Amino acid sequence: MPRTERIHISDLPDATVDCVCDAIATFTVGLTRNVREGNRERAFLIGTGTLVTVNRSHCILTAGHVVAQLGDSDYLGLVSSFAGRYGRQVFEKSILQIHAVGPGQDESKGPDIAVVVLPQAQIGSLLAEKSFFSIDNRRARFAEAFLEKNRGFWFMVGVVGESEEQLDPIPGSVQTKAWWGLCGRFSMPREYEELGFDYLDVQVDYRTAARDLPSSFGGFSGAGVWQVPLRKNREGDIEAEEFVLSGVAFYQTPLADGARHLKCHGRRAVYEKIPELVQRTARS
């Protein structure tokens, strides 16, 4: 029988955290609302998304209020590089299939989740750069039960809205913007259900944080929540056993007493609600 060892989240090696974050970032994109005015195009960060496959389609999983910010004539832009590379991926809203639940009247409660089906003929460059996490391949596995919440640690990767920078335009453009990505790890979230949806509540403690945290998590709406079981390899190094997409962030509470909470949809929403929503919409 494998031996179980306990490790505190603060003792997790930096090299392990870096490897996990790099891996999760390959599935993660920033989302912008791109507005065209003549020969000019302006981009506004609206949130974060996770690249997934649902019902054999390549999609972006995000929050409902994120895609609700797109106007009929807008373009959806993707911030695809977390390594500072210039890039531009845009899709006309008119050719996107958007399936959303929420946001509701009370934005703090949910439901607030969405999936955007991308035009398959126009994602060649995105496929060459990024990876898509297959929800399809894991639905049967998680039909009976999900991983125990205390297996490994939990991570979230998103784009920080307040980090926006105006850079010198690259040749052929009139505007170049950049945002910082942030990867954080945390202990087990609180899990609960309400009105047919499951939720995760993640506490962010500013008093004990190992690094500076943004004053706001604006831009993290739609960020993926990941559970990452760990193991020791033959060299004794701690590494990820697998990466399990387990939720979608949609709301941050105000900072109070040195902490705030990030509210997220949970695992049932990812593996049950989203595929059902896409199937139901496709039949209608």
Secondary structure, DSSP 8 states (H G I E B T S, - for coil): --------GGGS-HHHHHHHHHHHHTTEEEEEEEEEETTEEEEEEEEEEEEEEETTEEEEEE-HHHHTT--TT-EEEEE--SSS----EEEEGGG-EEEEE---SSTTT---EEEEE--GGG-HHHHHH---EESHHHHTTTTT----TTSSEEEEEEEEEEEEEEE---TT-S-EEEEEEEEEEES--EEEEETTEEEEEEEEESSS-SS---S--TT-TT-EEEEE-EEE-TTS-EEES--EEEEEEEEE---BTTEEEEEEE-HHIIIIIHHHHHHHHHH-
